[in-house]
């Protein structure tokens, strides 16, 4: 049952790639669909699926789980942890991990656009008069997809697996029928055709690798979703249905092209008998919506991980399922994705044009995955140098060739996902740097907790009944809210909890035995640390309730003091002015800490502080 569910969630993207992948390899200005070229390109697609998806991801990458979680954020955290404290090398690994995440965001914009467009374009084959309606129908489907995100995928989840399984079985049946009509296409299993293809077509053959990489779209999902399904169900779903169905369909399209070279512009739909064309278009549309849903949900998860690792500002996160932790909805990201996807559809207007924009994000992410995996293999798995060099030579060569081929498509649309990736990279690095500058300013103007307690012993202030909770970024320094309250009101509570919420670790989840840490500092002060993994939902009120206090803490009787730190940009140029302005804008629009950490707003006292960056 888990394998069936994985087919709907994990393999939606790669399962719908037959709609557009093969047709991108042939055009009038490039490689022509001759007999040898068809067999050669098909051979390249075959061995790309076997080597990259099966060999690299299924065999190696899926082993690199971070406490049961996968994805670029999890892999980057593993690699960073392996090289912690090595100066510029650690910084480089962090930047590579962030770049991989940024490219994933670019991929998550192109995937819904190209998937839905390629499915709807079948209408113009069934009825040429429908061509002007393809774009409006695609826009309506995409708007509907994003409007339904707030309801979550739990209601549709039970249908995802069976629907995608039906899609794969239908694609496999079409491919098998094509192979039966022209079994000569099976000769493409001979890798010699791939070698001859590259030799005969030269630079144009190298360019067409940008189309071959489209058969690999969605390979990252195999790794990213291991936290939801585990490795065994995903591997079972891949080997039992997804891989055989994909190979059958690609070979069936190849068989059609051997007989009808002019069918290269729509080889998938021309493989379908005319009587079944409308049902197949409907099934393809459902499959692409499911694929898009999975990508959008993955983006929500990636954003939440980025927030909790400190690379993105706090945002409102809604949980759409009581049973599954990973089913979340981020309204701000949903709105931005909708705008970006609609922009892609209206700008490129066809799946063929979008194909030029697609591969660069996919191939870039695959290349960065290989680099980070090499670090994990050497430092965590203790591979010897011979094994590491052999692995690196094979997969760096393959991924590097795919990425270099797609760089040639920058002018023809590849700039679009790169532009999104650059924007995401600037946002993440600016937020991280601005946050560091704020911490430096707070510490330079602050006071250590040990010094404050010493002063209180010498000159005790008035005490108010109850317990005050002061949220602090660093448990060695006095929170600004406490300093301001003591300075202006000349009073302290009987019990003062200096609360540090640690959500910056490399682990995806934290065990209950390591969840909390408490220290009695004397004079009614307690240092409390609550730890959460980057895939967990934080609830400070519940965490405080579970602490071993005597007497215990009643969450309903606590008073939360928060410092509302407002950054201003009139200070020294330790960061460029436009980046300071960007950070200030994000800080002002970030979700309030009281809501983000699960505290009650009715028990809140905020004390504002201006911080000069």
PLY file of the C-alpha trace (Angstrom):
ply
format ascii 1.0
element vertex 613
property float x
property float y
property float z
element edge 612
property int vertex1
property int vertex2
end_header
0.00 0.00 0.00
2.87 2.39 0.70
4.36 1.58 -2.70
1.00 2.35 -4.35
0.80 5.67 -2.49
4.39 6.45 -3.49
3.48 6.02 -7.17
1.03 8.91 -6.81
3.23 11.27 -4.79
6.85 10.40 -5.57
6.71 9.49 -9.26
4.19 12.01 -10.57
6.82 14.18 -12.24
8.96 11.49 -13.84
5.87 9.46 -14.82
4.50 12.31 -16.95
7.80 13.07 -18.72
6.89 10.84 -21.74
4.41 13.58 -22.69
7.19 15.94 -23.73
10.68 14.44 -23.27
11.34 12.51 -26.50
9.86 15.10 -28.85
12.34 17.69 -27.53
15.21 15.71 -29.04
14.27 16.31 -32.67
13.68 19.53 -34.58
14.27 20.89 -38.06
17.36 22.90 -37.10
18.95 20.17 -35.00
18.92 16.37 -35.02
16.57 14.82 -37.59
14.49 11.72 -36.66
16.33 9.33 -38.94
16.55 5.59 -38.23
19.94 5.71 -36.51
19.15 8.94 -34.68
15.94 7.55 -33.23
17.70 4.42 -31.97
20.63 6.48 -30.68
18.52 8.99 -28.75
16.37 6.18 -27.38
19.51 4.35 -26.23
20.68 7.50 -24.43
17.30 7.78 -22.66
17.44 4.11 -21.65
20.88 4.31 -20.07
20.14 7.70 -18.48
17.24 6.08 -16.61
19.33 3.05 -15.66
22.50 4.87 -14.64
21.22 8.12 -13.13
17.84 7.27 -11.60
18.40 3.59 -10.80
22.16 3.64 -10.26
22.73 6.97 -8.56
19.46 7.81 -6.82
17.91 4.43 -6.01
21.17 2.69 -5.07
23.30 5.47 -3.56
21.51 8.76 -2.87
18.56 7.19 -1.05
21.03 5.78 1.49
21.92 9.33 2.57
18.89 9.86 4.79
19.07 12.48 7.53
17.26 10.76 10.41
14.73 9.40 7.93
14.38 12.62 5.90
15.64 13.28 2.38
15.91 16.13 -0.12
18.49 18.78 -0.94
18.11 20.53 2.43
18.65 17.25 4.29
21.63 16.28 2.13
23.18 19.74 2.52
22.75 19.49 6.30
24.48 16.08 6.30
27.39 17.39 4.24
27.67 20.53 6.37
27.72 18.44 9.53
30.44 16.23 8.08
32.67 19.25 7.38
31.72 21.43 10.34
34.53 23.69 11.52
36.62 23.53 8.33
36.36 27.21 7.45
35.94 28.07 3.78
35.20 24.42 2.89
32.18 24.40 5.22
31.04 27.72 3.73
31.39 26.30 0.20
29.27 23.25 1.07
26.60 25.51 2.58
26.53 27.61 -0.61
26.30 24.52 -2.82
23.40 23.21 -0.74
21.60 26.56 -0.98
22.22 26.67 -4.74
20.66 23.22 -5.08
17.61 24.41 -3.14
17.39 27.53 -5.32
17.46 25.42 -8.49
14.74 23.23 -7.01
12.55 26.32 -6.69
13.14 27.03 -10.38
12.21 23.45 -11.20
9.02 23.70 -9.11
7.84 26.60 -11.29
8.52 24.94 -14.65
7.09 21.51 -13.74
3.40 22.50 -13.37
3.63 24.73 -16.43
5.14 22.19 -18.84
3.17 19.23 -17.45
-0.27 20.82 -17.74
0.49 22.42 -21.12
1.78 19.16 -22.60
-1.34 17.31 -21.46
-3.82 19.89 -22.78
-1.98 20.20 -26.11
-3.39 16.81 -27.03
-6.69 18.60 -27.72
-5.28 20.26 -30.83
-4.44 16.83 -32.25
-7.92 15.51 -31.55
-9.54 18.68 -32.92
-7.32 21.27 -34.70
-9.92 23.97 -34.04
-9.15 23.66 -30.30
-5.65 25.10 -30.68
-6.60 28.66 -29.58
-8.20 27.19 -26.43
-5.15 25.23 -25.25
-3.58 28.16 -23.39
-6.77 29.38 -21.64
-7.66 25.84 -20.54
-4.15 25.32 -19.15
-4.37 28.63 -17.24
-7.73 27.66 -15.71
-6.39 24.24 -14.62
-3.31 25.81 -13.03
-5.37 28.44 -11.15
-7.67 25.68 -9.90
-4.67 23.59 -8.80
-3.27 26.39 -6.64
-6.65 27.40 -5.25
-7.14 23.84 -3.97
-3.77 23.75 -2.19
-5.21 25.17 1.04
-7.50 22.16 1.34
-4.46 19.87 1.40
-3.88 16.63 -0.46
-5.34 14.35 2.22
-8.76 14.23 0.54
-7.26 13.42 -2.85
-4.38 11.33 -1.52
-6.25 8.05 -1.77
-6.86 8.69 -5.46
-3.31 9.75 -6.32
-1.75 6.30 -6.22
-4.42 4.41 -8.19
-4.75 7.26 -10.72
-0.99 7.41 -11.39
-0.85 3.60 -11.53
-3.62 3.69 -14.15
-1.68 6.34 -16.08
1.51 4.26 -16.04
-0.34 1.10 -17.09
-1.98 2.98 -19.96
1.37 4.45 -21.05
2.95 0.99 -20.85
0.13 -0.56 -22.92
0.51 2.10 -25.62
4.25 1.54 -25.71
3.93 -2.24 -25.84
1.51 -1.96 -28.78
4.00 0.24 -30.61
6.84 -2.21 -29.98
4.75 -5.11 -31.29
4.18 -3.19 -34.53
7.91 -2.56 -34.95
10.06 -4.78 -32.68
13.22 -3.56 -34.42
13.18 -0.65 -31.98
14.51 -3.00 -29.27
17.90 -2.73 -30.95
18.26 0.57 -29.05
19.15 -1.52 -25.99
22.58 -1.84 -27.60
24.67 1.06 -26.17
26.62 1.17 -29.43
23.74 3.17 -30.92
24.19 5.84 -28.24
27.91 6.08 -29.01
27.30 6.26 -32.78
24.62 8.89 -32.23
27.06 11.17 -30.41
29.83 10.55 -32.95
27.68 11.19 -36.04
25.85 14.26 -34.74
28.79 15.97 -33.07
27.89 19.24 -31.40
24.20 18.86 -32.27
24.21 15.49 -30.55
25.74 17.09 -27.47
23.02 19.77 -27.56
20.33 17.08 -27.63
21.49 15.86 -24.20
19.40 18.76 -22.98
16.37 16.77 -24.17
17.62 13.47 -22.73
17.74 15.00 -19.25
13.98 15.57 -19.45
13.40 11.83 -19.01
15.02 12.24 -15.57
12.77 15.04 -14.30
11.47 14.16 -10.88
14.38 11.89 -9.93
15.04 14.13 -6.92
11.59 13.21 -5.59
12.74 9.62 -4.98
15.14 10.99 -2.40
13.09 13.92 -1.14
10.09 11.79 -0.14
11.82 8.97 1.75
10.66 10.62 4.98
7.05 10.01 3.96
7.27 6.48 2.59
10.66 4.96 3.43
13.17 3.60 0.95
11.71 0.09 0.48
8.25 1.17 -0.84
9.82 3.72 -3.20
12.26 1.16 -4.60
9.44 -1.37 -4.97
7.28 1.15 -6.85
10.19 2.07 -9.12
11.24 -1.43 -10.13
7.79 -3.04 -10.25
5.85 -0.47 -12.27
7.36 2.96 -12.91
10.62 1.99 -14.64
9.10 -0.78 -16.84
6.19 1.49 -17.86
8.51 4.37 -18.78
10.81 2.15 -20.83
7.90 0.54 -22.66
6.40 3.91 -23.54
9.67 5.47 -24.70
10.43 2.43 -26.85
6.88 2.52 -28.20
7.35 6.17 -29.20
10.65 5.20 -30.79
8.92 2.44 -32.79
6.41 5.02 -34.06
9.19 7.41 -35.09
10.96 4.64 -37.04
7.80 4.30 -39.13
6.63 7.94 -39.11
9.55 10.37 -38.60
7.18 13.35 -38.98
5.42 12.28 -35.77
8.30 13.68 -33.68
6.34 16.85 -32.79
3.78 14.85 -30.75
5.00 11.28 -30.58
3.15 10.45 -27.36
-0.35 11.36 -28.48
0.18 10.02 -32.02
0.84 6.65 -30.37
-2.74 6.70 -29.04
-5.54 5.23 -31.20
-7.87 8.03 -32.29
-10.86 6.48 -30.51
-8.98 6.66 -27.19
-7.51 10.12 -27.68
-10.01 12.08 -25.55
-9.92 9.61 -22.62
-6.10 9.66 -22.79
-6.06 13.47 -22.76
-8.31 13.44 -19.69
-6.10 10.85 -17.97
-2.96 12.82 -18.89
-4.46 16.00 -17.47
-5.25 14.23 -14.18
-1.73 12.79 -14.08
-0.09 16.19 -14.67
-2.24 17.83 -12.00
-1.14 15.12 -9.56
2.50 15.61 -10.63
2.18 19.36 -10.12
0.51 18.86 -6.73
3.42 16.70 -5.59
5.99 19.31 -6.70
4.13 22.17 -5.01
3.82 20.16 -1.77
7.55 19.42 -1.96
8.21 23.15 -2.29
6.19 23.82 0.86
8.27 21.24 2.75
11.51 22.72 1.41
10.49 26.23 2.48
9.64 25.06 5.99
13.02 23.36 6.28
14.68 26.58 5.08
12.82 28.62 7.71
13.84 26.33 10.54
17.45 26.20 9.36
17.55 30.01 9.41
17.75 30.73 5.66
14.24 32.10 5.13
12.03 34.45 7.17
9.24 33.00 9.27
6.05 32.31 7.31
2.61 31.04 8.23
2.42 27.25 7.86
-0.92 25.43 7.93
-1.16 21.69 8.55
-3.76 20.13 6.28
-3.78 16.67 7.81
-4.01 15.43 11.39
-2.35 12.14 10.49
0.60 13.19 8.29
3.15 15.73 9.53
4.42 16.46 6.02
1.12 17.68 4.58
1.41 21.44 4.93
0.28 24.59 3.16
2.25 27.86 3.05
-0.07 30.62 1.76
2.65 33.13 0.84
4.65 30.57 -1.17
1.48 29.28 -2.84
0.66 32.78 -4.09
4.20 33.39 -5.38
4.30 30.01 -7.13
0.96 30.68 -8.82
2.20 33.99 -10.21
5.48 32.46 -11.39
3.82 29.43 -13.03
1.27 31.60 -14.84
4.11 33.84 -16.01
5.93 30.80 -17.41
2.82 29.56 -19.24
1.98 32.95 -20.73
5.57 33.72 -21.62
6.51 30.43 -23.33
2.98 29.44 -24.48
3.83 25.80 -25.41
5.46 22.76 -23.86
8.04 22.68 -26.67
9.26 26.18 -25.79
9.18 25.36 -22.08
11.40 22.34 -22.75
14.26 24.75 -23.34
13.71 26.26 -19.91
13.23 23.00 -18.04
16.40 20.96 -18.18
18.84 23.45 -16.69
17.25 23.39 -13.22
16.97 19.58 -13.24
20.54 18.96 -14.41
21.96 21.59 -12.05
20.25 19.99 -9.06
21.51 16.53 -10.10
25.09 17.81 -10.39
24.99 19.44 -6.95
23.48 16.27 -5.46
26.47 14.31 -6.74
28.95 16.81 -5.23
27.27 16.77 -1.80
26.92 12.99 -1.89
30.69 12.69 -2.45
31.28 14.59 0.80
28.83 12.36 2.69
30.31 9.19 1.17
33.84 10.16 2.17
33.18 11.64 5.64
30.14 9.69 6.86
30.29 6.39 4.99
34.11 6.22 5.07
34.52 5.28 1.42
38.12 4.71 0.38
39.62 7.03 -2.22
39.47 4.44 -5.03
35.70 3.95 -4.66
35.11 7.69 -4.30
37.13 8.54 -7.41
35.38 5.84 -9.46
31.95 7.10 -8.37
32.95 10.70 -9.03
34.32 10.03 -12.51
31.16 8.25 -13.65
28.49 10.53 -12.25
30.32 13.85 -12.42
30.93 13.12 -16.12
27.27 12.25 -16.74
25.77 15.08 -14.68
28.37 17.56 -15.95
27.57 16.68 -19.57
23.83 17.09 -18.98
24.33 20.44 -17.24
26.73 21.76 -19.89
24.30 20.77 -22.66
21.48 22.60 -20.91
23.60 25.71 -20.44
23.44 26.05 -24.22
19.69 26.61 -23.84
20.02 29.65 -21.56
19.12 32.05 -24.38
16.15 29.89 -25.47
14.42 29.86 -22.09
16.98 28.47 -19.68
17.33 31.97 -18.24
13.88 31.71 -16.63
14.59 29.04 -13.96
18.08 30.53 -13.50
16.48 33.90 -12.79
14.21 32.28 -10.19
17.19 30.43 -8.67
19.26 33.63 -8.46
16.35 35.39 -6.76
15.92 32.54 -4.27
19.67 32.48 -3.60
19.75 36.22 -2.92
16.80 35.96 -0.55
18.32 33.08 1.43
21.83 34.55 1.71
20.51 38.05 2.50
18.27 36.76 5.27
21.10 34.72 6.76
23.59 37.59 6.61
21.13 40.17 7.95
20.21 37.90 10.83
23.89 37.49 11.70
24.39 41.27 11.70
21.43 41.71 14.03
22.89 39.17 16.44
26.25 40.96 16.40
24.59 44.29 17.20
22.49 42.78 20.00
25.56 41.21 21.61
27.65 44.37 21.29
24.96 46.36 23.13
23.84 43.59 25.48
24.79 42.11 28.84
25.74 38.59 29.79
23.30 36.65 31.98
25.98 35.89 34.58
26.68 39.63 35.01
22.98 40.45 35.35
22.46 37.81 38.05
25.48 39.16 39.95
23.99 42.67 39.86
20.62 41.38 41.09
22.29 39.71 44.08
23.88 43.01 45.02
20.75 45.15 44.47
17.57 43.00 44.41
14.69 44.60 42.46
10.99 44.33 43.30
9.43 40.95 42.44
6.05 40.32 40.82
4.18 37.05 41.25
4.16 34.48 38.45
6.47 33.23 35.73
7.82 35.30 32.85
9.18 33.68 29.69
11.74 35.65 27.70
12.53 34.35 24.23
16.24 34.62 23.49
18.37 33.83 20.45
21.50 33.14 22.49
21.25 31.58 25.96
24.42 33.35 27.15
23.04 36.88 26.70
20.21 38.70 28.41
17.20 39.20 26.12
16.62 42.84 25.19
13.00 42.55 26.40
14.22 41.63 29.90
16.75 44.48 30.01
14.17 47.04 28.86
11.54 45.76 31.29
13.95 45.86 34.23
15.29 49.29 33.26
11.91 51.02 32.81
9.63 49.11 35.20
12.20 48.28 37.91
10.58 44.88 38.52
11.21 41.18 37.94
8.91 38.17 38.16
9.44 35.54 40.86
10.51 33.06 38.18
12.13 34.06 34.88
12.58 31.52 32.10
15.16 32.44 29.46
13.91 30.35 26.57
16.10 29.45 23.61
14.37 27.55 20.79
17.05 25.65 18.88
15.80 24.72 15.41
19.09 25.15 13.57
20.45 21.61 13.91
21.22 19.23 11.06
18.74 16.58 12.24
15.25 16.41 10.79
13.72 15.33 14.12
14.80 15.44 17.74
14.13 12.59 20.15
12.13 13.30 23.29
15.16 12.55 25.47
17.05 15.41 23.78
14.04 17.72 23.37
14.66 19.98 26.36
17.46 21.13 28.61
17.04 23.19 31.79
19.58 24.89 34.08
18.92 26.72 37.36
20.97 29.93 37.17
19.97 31.15 40.63
17.97 34.18 41.78
14.84 32.81 40.11
16.41 32.53 36.66
16.26 29.38 34.55
17.90 28.75 31.20
15.70 26.50 29.07
16.52 25.13 25.62
13.87 23.45 23.47
15.20 21.63 20.42
13.30 20.87 17.22
14.35 19.26 13.94
13.99 21.03 10.61
10.93 18.97 9.64
9.05 19.35 12.95
6.31 21.74 14.00
7.29 23.83 17.01
4.93 24.25 19.95
6.66 26.09 22.77
3.64 25.98 25.08
3.57 22.17 25.00
7.35 22.01 25.35
7.32 24.19 28.49
4.47 22.16 29.96
6.61 19.01 29.80
9.56 20.58 31.66
10.58 19.25 35.08
9.85 22.40 37.12
8.87 22.44 40.78
6.17 23.64 40.95
5.23 22.84 37.37
4.51 25.40 34.68
0.92 26.06 33.68
1.06 27.31 30.06
-2.14 29.33 30.62
-0.57 31.35 33.45
2.68 32.30 31.74
3.55 35.80 30.55
5.64 35.95 27.38
7.99 38.89 26.89
9.24 39.32 23.34
11.62 41.86 21.93
10.29 43.21 18.64
13.61 43.86 16.96
13.21 46.40 14.15
16.27 46.68 11.89
17.25 50.03 10.39
19.89 50.62 7.72
21.74 53.79 8.69
24.86 52.09 10.01
28.20 51.11 8.48
28.25 49.37 5.10
28.74 45.81 6.33
26.15 44.79 3.75
25.13 46.63 0.59
22.23 49.08 0.95
19.89 47.22 -1.37
20.45 43.97 0.54
19.79 45.78 3.83
16.57 47.14 2.34
15.59 43.62 1.23
16.34 42.19 4.68
14.35 44.94 6.42
11.38 44.29 4.12
11.49 40.55 4.86
11.90 41.14 8.61
8.88 43.46 8.73
6.73 40.98 6.83
7.89 37.84 8.64
5.37 35.90 10.68
5.33 37.07 14.33
7.41 34.90 16.62
4.50 34.42 19.03
2.48 32.59 16.35
5.43 30.80 14.79
6.54 29.23 18.06
3.04 28.26 19.18
2.55 30.74 22.03
-0.67 32.48 23.03
-1.00 36.10 21.87
-3.24 36.85 24.85
-0.27 36.30 27.18
2.17 38.45 25.21
3.98 41.66 26.09
6.12 43.08 23.26
8.94 45.54 23.79
10.30 47.19 20.65
13.98 47.73 19.93
15.60 49.40 16.92
18.76 47.68 15.70
21.14 49.59 13.44
22.62 47.28 10.81
0 1
1 2
2 3
3 4
4 5
5 6
6 7
7 8
8 9
9 10
10 11
11 12
12 13
13 14
14 15
15 16
16 17
17 18
18 19
19 20
20 21
21 22
22 23
23 24
24 25
25 26
26 27
27 28
28 29
29 30
30 31
31 32
32 33
33 34
34 35
35 36
36 37
37 38
38 39
39 40
40 41
41 42
42 43
43 44
44 45
45 46
46 47
47 48
48 49
49 50
50 51
51 52
52 53
53 54
54 55
55 56
56 57
57 58
58 59
59 60
60 61
61 62
62 63
63 64
64 65
65 66
66 67
67 68
68 69
69 70
70 71
71 72
72 73
73 74
74 75
75 76
76 77
77 78
78 79
79 80
80 81
81 82
82 83
83 84
84 85
85 86
86 87
87 88
88 89
89 90
90 91
91 92
92 93
93 94
94 95
95 96
96 97
97 98
98 99
99 100
100 101
101 102
102 103
103 104
104 105
105 106
106 107
107 108
108 109
109 110
110 111
111 112
112 113
113 114
114 115
115 116
116 117
117 118
118 119
119 120
120 121
121 122
122 123
123 124
124 125
125 126
126 127
127 128
128 129
129 130
130 131
131 132
132 133
133 134
134 135
135 136
136 137
137 138
138 139
139 140
140 141
141 142
142 143
143 144
144 145
145 146
146 147
147 148
148 149
149 150
150 151
151 152
152 153
153 154
154 155
155 156
156 157
157 158
158 159
159 160
160 161
161 162
162 163
163 164
164 165
165 166
166 167
167 168
168 169
169 170
170 171
171 172
172 173
173 174
174 175
175 176
176 177
177 178
178 179
179 180
180 181
181 182
182 183
183 184
184 185
185 186
186 187
187 188
188 189
189 190
190 191
191 192
192 193
193 194
194 195
195 196
196 197
197 198
198 199
199 200
200 201
201 202
202 203
203 204
204 205
205 206
206 207
207 208
208 209
209 210
210 211
211 212
212 213
213 214
214 215
215 216
216 217
217 218
218 219
219 220
220 221
221 222
222 223
223 224
224 225
225 226
226 227
227 228
228 229
229 230
230 231
231 232
232 233
233 234
234 235
235 236
236 237
237 238
238 239
239 240
240 241
241 242
242 243
243 244
244 245
245 246
246 247
247 248
248 249
249 250
250 251
251 252
252 253
253 254
254 255
255 256
256 257
257 258
258 259
259 260
260 261
261 262
262 263
263 264
264 265
265 266
266 267
267 268
268 269
269 270
270 271
271 272
272 273
273 274
274 275
275 276
276 277
277 278
278 279
279 280
280 281
281 282
282 283
283 284
284 285
285 286
286 287
287 288
288 289
289 290
290 291
291 292
292 293
293 294
294 295
295 296
296 297
297 298
298 299
299 300
300 301
301 302
302 303
303 304
304 305
305 306
306 307
307 308
308 309
309 310
310 311
311 312
312 313
313 314
314 315
315 316
316 317
317 318
318 319
319 320
320 321
321 322
322 323
323 324
324 325
325 326
326 327
327 328
328 329
329 330
330 331
331 332
332 333
333 334
334 335
335 336
336 337
337 338
338 339
339 340
340 341
341 342
342 343
343 344
344 345
345 346
346 347
347 348
348 349
349 350
350 351
351 352
352 353
353 354
354 355
355 356
356 357
357 358
358 359
359 360
360 361
361 362
362 363
363 364
364 365
365 366
366 367
367 368
368 369
369 370
370 371
371 372
372 373
373 374
374 375
375 376
376 377
377 378
378 379
379 380
380 381
381 382
382 383
383 384
384 385
385 386
386 387
387 388
388 389
389 390
390 391
391 392
392 393
393 394
394 395
395 396
396 397
397 398
398 399
399 400
400 401
401 402
402 403
403 404
404 405
405 406
406 407
407 408
408 409
409 410
410 411
411 412
412 413
413 414
414 415
415 416
416 417
417 418
418 419
419 420
420 421
421 422
422 423
423 424
424 425
425 426
426 427
427 428
428 429
429 430
430 431
431 432
432 433
433 434
434 435
435 436
436 437
437 438
438 439
439 440
440 441
441 442
442 443
443 444
444 445
445 446
446 447
447 448
448 449
449 450
450 451
451 452
452 453
453 454
454 455
455 456
456 457
457 458
458 459
459 460
460 461
461 462
462 463
463 464
464 465
465 466
466 467
467 468
468 469
469 470
470 471
471 472
472 473
473 474
474 475
475 476
476 477
477 478
478 479
479 480
480 481
481 482
482 483
483 484
484 485
485 486
486 487
487 488
488 489
489 490
490 491
491 492
492 493
493 494
494 495
495 496
496 497
497 498
498 499
499 500
500 501
501 502
502 503
503 504
504 505
505 506
506 507
507 508
508 509
509 510
510 511
511 512
512 513
513 514
514 515
515 516
516 517
517 518
518 519
519 520
520 521
521 522
522 523
523 524
524 525
525 526
526 527
527 528
528 529
529 530
530 531
531 532
532 533
533 534
534 535
535 536
536 537
537 538
538 539
539 540
540 541
541 542
542 543
543 544
544 545
545 546
546 547
547 548
548 549
549 550
550 551
551 552
552 553
553 554
554 555
555 556
556 557
557 558
558 559
559 560
560 561
561 562
562 563
563 564
564 565
565 566
566 567
567 568
568 569
569 570
570 571
571 572
572 573
573 574
574 575
575 576
576 577
577 578
578 579
579 580
580 581
581 582
582 583
583 584
584 585
585 586
586 587
587 588
588 589
589 590
590 591
591 592
592 593
593 594
594 595
595 596
596 597
597 598
598 599
599 600
600 601
601 602
602 603
603 604
604 605
605 606
606 607
607 608
608 609
609 610
610 611
611 612
